[in-house]
C-alpha cells in the first residue's frame, strides 16, 4: 500500500480531495504579500520551528502525518496569485509532504556542530514562493538513532503563533494514530480559513466595522509619529552583508521565579492581567530610553473565536497602543491607561489593521503607521508531546530576519515561567545592548511591583540601561517631537519645535519635487524634510531608506539603488535624475502605483508627456481598497521602437493590462491626451466582447481629436491666449535671458523631431528607438486618429476653469457616447486638477463613481 492509499484508508473522517478553487485573501494576507513583493522570498516573513524528537521515530509515518495535516487544513495547501486584479487564495488539492533526512551521526557532538547551525539557519531562511508554493517545508536532522531535530518552516501568510501550537498538536495526534493504526481523534472543523476570509470581507461593510473604526478614531486620535530607537554606532564585528530584513537575531532573559510570584500578586491586588502589567512596563522602558512621551506601539492580537480556535491560518491582527506620558506620571497611572486601552481594543480586534493605515482620518492628519516596535505577551502555544514512544519537545527558533527593528515578546511557559525574548536587527544593535534592555525591563518590573505609586522617572537609574551612544542620537533627533533633553530632564514643547521647523522648510513649485517631498515625509515618518535635506542626515534606518528606494523605483520605473542616493541625497537631485533618466530605465508601460486591494483595478492612462508621475498623489487619496496602475507611454519603453498609431498603442496597453486582469469589467481614466487613448482601448475591448466599467476622461476635449468645427468670431484668439497662458505657466523658472535662449533652442530641436516624426508616421507604423520623443509621438498619433461612436457612457471629470470660453459643458463628447455623459466638475484649470484642492475633490469623486460599479456587481 502506497502513502496516498494509506492516507485515504486511515482518514475516512476527512473529506475527499476537492478541485483547486479561488477564494479572496484577507487584509492581513494582503499585507504580507505586499511585503513579499518588496523583497520576493523575504525570509523575515517565515515562521520557523524546531522540534526535538527523542525515541523511536518512523520517518515515513511522520511525513504521512504532515500529509494528513495538509488535507485537514486548507491553509497548508494554499498559494497566492492576482486573479481579476485581486489577491486571491489558490486552494489546491492535498499532496504528499516531503521530509528529507540529513544524517549527521558522523559528526562529533552533532547537536552543537557548526554544520548543524548552518542547516538550521538555512532552513529558517528558506525563500518561499507565494505563487507556486509550497509554503510549508520540512527537514529532519538525525543526530543519533533515537535523537532527531525536525525543522518546520512556514510562511507567515498562512499561519500565526496559535497556528504553530495547533500544527504540533495535530501532527502528534496523526502520528500516534498511524503508529497504532487507529483513527485520529481531533475536533471537527466547522469552517476553513477561506470561509473566515469571506466573512471578513462582508463584515468590513457592516455597521459594526464602522463602529470599530470610530472607536479607533477616538482612541488613537491623530498626528502621531514613530518611536525613534537609538541605534548603536558600531555594532559588533562587521555589518551583515545581507539585506536588513534578512538580518535578525534573538536575545532572551528569564524572569526569576521570585519576581514572577511578586508580579502575580501585584496583578491580583491591582485587578489587572499579567499581560497589562508587562505591557505597561514595556511602555515605561521605551519612554526612559527614547525620552519620548507619545508612545505608539504595535501589538498582535489573536482575533479568534470558537469557530476558528482549531484552524491554521493568519487570524492574528495588529492593534496600535498610543499612550501619552505626562511629567511626573506614576506607574499606577500608566497601568490604568494601558488597561483602559486593552479592554477597548479587545472589543474591537476584528477591524483589520490596514483599515487604519489608509483611513482618511489618519492619512490626512500627519500620522505615521510605520511602527518599528512590537510587543507581544503569550502563553506558550506549543507544549511537549509524548506519543507512541516518541517525545516531541518544541525548542526556541532561530530568527530568519527582522521585519521590525524590535519584536519584544514575553513567552510564558509552564515549565519555566515568563521569558523575555527580543528579536532585533544586528545591523543596528549590539547583543550586549539588547541584553541591557532586557535586564532593564526586569529592573523596572521589580520597581513597579514593589511600589506602584512610584514616578516613572524614579523607577530605575537611566545609567543602568541607556546605550552609550544616546547623546549622539539625541543630537540627531533634537528637533523631533517629545524629545527629553539628556541630563536636564526638561521636556521641549513639540508644537514650538515644529513651528520653527516649518519656517525653515524650503519651498518648491516643481511637481516632481512636491511629489517626492510628500513621499519622503510619508515613508520616512519625518516631517522636517525640505527639498535640499540630505536623507542621510535624518537619522533614519537603512531599512527605511531601502523601502523608500523600492517605492521610488516602482513609481518612476527607474533603477535607483543606495548608490544613487549617495550621489543624489536630496529631493532636488533625485527629481533631476527622474527628469533625465526616466525614459532609459523604463521596461514596461504598466506601473503598479498601488497594486493591492480588494476591488478591480483602476488604470490611469498618461497625458501627452507620457509619464505617470503626477498620478501618485491621486492614487493615495482614492482609498486603500482600490488598486491603481499607471499606464505610461509605450515610447518610454527602453530599447523598443515607438508605436505611432493610436490603435497600436491601445492594443499594446491592453495586452499588458490583460496579463494581470484577463477579463472585465475594466475601469479606465485618461488624463488629457490619455482620454482619447482609453476611448480606443474601450472600443477594442467592446469589439472583443469584454465589458468596460468606468470609462473616465480627465479634462479631455473632443475638439483636439475630431475634425475642426467652424469657430465663432474671436474664439480662435481666446483659445490662443489661453494656450499661451498655460504654456508660460508650465515653463516658469527659466529665469535669465540666457536660460530662455537655451529653452527656445531646445524647443527648436524638438520641432525638428516633430517634423521627422510626422514624416515617419506617413511611411511607417513604428519609429526607431533612437528617434523617440514621447510628446511628439503622442501628438502625431492624436492628429491622425478619428474616434468612432461608442455604445456606452462617458464619465467626464472636467476642470472648472477652462481657458477657452467656447468649450461646451460636455467638452464636445456627446456625439460620440450613445449612453450619454456624466459630468463632474473639478476645481482648477487643466493643470491644477491634479494638485490641491482639485485633487482631493477628484479622488473623492472617482471613489464614488467606482463604488457604483461595486454595488452593481451581482457577486
Steps between C-alpha positions, in 0.01 A plus 500: 500500500648836399487821702194648328302174533592478867397862541150434369457175698610655828299819451137417418402792726664749265323626186618388157732724301330796337593671179720806517292809573548871558400697809565860606807584706461674834639844573773343712603274212506799265736669747746208498469458123587867458805462723608202291456701179749754631754223553388171337568198718581720800596248773407747773136410421557133594380326817778247577456226761730238651367182659738271683392139456631236746407134476412262220403706194333366188596761241253379236207519742610842622495624138158340457378680813591830337317392183193440712535846652515646149173325419335617824608864471443667161742775597794258479428439132432859402702729275431857389446675168335808350168398348287764327716764658452368854737303720342157543559178688555210259397193698647188348454129541657309792851377425767276649737708712871440444718440806869488400738355760857617553711253693747677732591198715856511371562838663642511854245677723274545199247711692755779549696451178540806273350302212181460703475873563541572131222258409267647761557856383466406132169328563367787709591733211347279228380729220130437446323543166149628576381430145618141463553377857533296702477733800576219744844337479661236723843360570607235750849501653607163639746523792461143631266205443258639760584868481375723216435869445201580279518836323159638403475829312178666382432837344323745730234559232348157582541491878536688827637414843195303613515303175839364601356337808209360300740349247709330770190360671350369175828344385533320833144365473542390138839340567374303799197379303722386212740313727217331689288457186191671640285796409625842610276689739501873438236773529285534191565815302170686441665733248828553317713813486355595160156520662643742754643708214156528337343590834761769561428661162130515583564624854714788370187643336289477816394754761712312753809575292407866486456504878842337548662754269341781697635346823854508361450858380420606854754273669801579282419856404745614231827682443728231640832376372731204540714419802862594437726221626858602581728277294847386592762691305727198447329160518722208586718345232428601141166621372293213364534484122142377467215746462349648812190284488710184476710594803351399831594363837332426833613561857306361797482557874308284750310682774582336832236291683514746791424805286237302309324425828508869597361591157208260536421637848515854362254410224260351753520808725459747209238290317696489174635220284868415470482613137389851604772522765778397263369719218507798739859420598594493131345848450700628796817347354449668162431833666815479709749422224345708216386797704173504304172563677272403212547122491355312200546120497361219288359193673376182327167362622358149449175607326345153538170356621356155567458431127861582419685384811616173338589639156840569351507840336597864531231620740741717697425869469713800597370754746659831584551634853550871543570624850596856595734515798473816708774658711510336844282214372477213748512137403151445641367771269677347200360159594146641495553651155625172357215306661236736359653466154518119525135458596382718212740342253376150585146601402625642170765247399322393181568820308798428271807711568504603133171687548685737733804546277302638207209662684472870417473593870859392545653542154404869480611590853879467508476146629753222445416134540861401437539317831850354554424360847260220589404345833350156553413303812393144448458175680713241325302369204706185475537246775700177515321206333556137606350257250571141394836481680615836358554824690466818291640807674455844335821707516555873460533581132776689321414839354479493118515879485348806661193655338497761776786661687368345821257219570474475878321183607441343838437127474351353816578129520367267765839339555701822551276806530518827302802538273580832336582448133621793290541450126706779348708607202873451577586761240379761747547351845772315689394185682640655821268800454201272450588308816523831686148586386370164620665541839359852521151366435555260787617787727198716412266209571661450839455872581135505389373195688655623825380863473214556251476873577864566406563763232627359171812717515594349834438132424856421394823682429530607137868414510406137551368462150546803277740413214833675500415656165180670616647854516587469130149377426346788690716741306363355178141500621492816707255650253258207523184511705489420872877477545626489859817704540774283645607588855270800550187283464307791354231445239498704180165615373451312173270762347765770547764280334279415204404867454867597475571212264214597270654847470827344384354273232598587146207552265460361149255524213649209307238218477757219520669661802161548668416136438836383633464723805166339584638152435814548713307646791249217490741209463771628733248628758694826529321831449805729507616423146567770242594461135865560589508267804765227485320172565798363691480786749157392622617214720254251344589134463645345187192279488279809470722641226489171310121503518504855368726396211268209417200732496673754275607226259143377471362850460746626241601167340865572568792305638582704809728338758668620816789613281259730316403669826863534602567700184161677509395513866245784475156531347625761256771267369270197485242703307769586247585130463133429437486765229824391331487125540130423489475356147818286483399304809145418402436131434119488476203726444313376808612660828351347820456822699272328755470134394313355800137524603173310484340682205556483127795717397476850360734564206603867461639574155773759442462845352699636208824499699477125542590443866282422802691700758214736580254219575667391824329762717162412349556129563569546871172686541262265318500233773690206645277241332549642151790359292630758254735448206649780299528448125804691377587565137618205297762731355670503842577129485875450482658375177165456327372671185216744565145435378361787291134399462241545776351161421838329547569685827161398640550137398845498663366640827210253505739210447693599813185570700342165415804318634391600850126527431392255231130596504282804559348717612792738451521845661687773310586863558689698236659836575484751213654311205443180698125547466510425130724200570250346744222559246689291244579238767131481587412461130739207465370331815139545389581346160658205686183446704650628826324729747620854574407640839612856566605681183631825641669801344677768701453831316534349152351719226342343192599798281863395530429164333206557263476694171505877546161666549430858385625742763302797631643844455788561737505144636829417333670796667356407839617144457850609398516739794400217735758270345776759542398556862525130570828477307674770702356370828630153419847630414560747780840516661730536198618824661771681307504593132766237444278236657208601279727488195605147590136409547400625154797324339383181664148570375630542144677167528177340616319651202750332265421172674130572454538542126704178475236318703222631279677383187577160654136452597398530135745230398524262796305377805797519736790733566855379582602531865769760434244741346243477780344814646197408706312828482534530124412135439179545700423821312537323164284208617228743613499695171463183295221348713127542458276358775196290417169495688507286815192311628559594863520789745779748567584626848661840446702663777511857370723783618281783630724766346519469122743719303258506205154627590356335188572144616155342557406357842550143375840588345344406167457127566120456478497386133742216583340334806161340434409462871579861583751678719522531878686822581687580823659842549848506655642823648783662304612516141645230277832505686358538853258206519784277624601733782314621808214568541395349168674168561303435821168564324613287207602207723172507692299519179688212337450291813127566486479411131685172551281414800196509272649216299568305821132526592401383153721191529264201528765311701 
